[in-house]
Structure formats: C-alpha cells, structure tokens
Amino acid sequence: MRTIVALIVIVLSVLPALYAGWPGLAPGWFDSDWRGVPMTVVGNCDLMAGFVLLGALCSAAAKAKSGGR
C-alpha cells in the first residue's frame, strides 16, 4: 500500500513540471482563467493543498499507530 501511495505522490509531483516543460501535453483547460487567475496557478495550488492534506492524514495515521505518543 505504501508503494502505491508513494507512486501516486510522485506522479502528482511530476505533473506541474511536465506541463511546464511540455505545454503541448497540458490539458486544454490550463489555457483558461478562473476569476482572472490562470488555471495553471489554480491547479498547482490544488496540488499543494492535496499534499498538505495527504501529509496530515499520514501524520494522524502514524500517531494512531504509535499509540498517540
């Protein structure tokens, strides 16, 4: 399970760099704006928020497994 989660995190980490390096691979909605903010910025902020949430979940799981110490 840890291997699958690690692979998911690696893929999500690589996506913004991949899109920056090869704009032709980026999805079409990256060219649009949301309330004046480019969707590339919104997408990267969403990825960062997802990593923070994932880190919080992993931290809570590790704390529960260690007995709350």
C-alpha positions, 0 to 999 in steps of 0.5 A: 500500500505504501508503494502505491501511495508513494507512486501516486505522490510522485506522479502528482509531483511530476505533473506541474513540471511536465506541463511546464516543460511540455505545454503541448501535453497540458490539458486544454483547460490550463489555457483558461482563467478562473476569476482572472487567475490562470488555471495553471496557478489554480491547479498547482495550488490544488496540488499543494493543498492535496499534499498538505492534506495527504501529509496530515492524514499520514501524520494522524495515521502514524500517531494512531499507530504509535499509540498517540505518543 
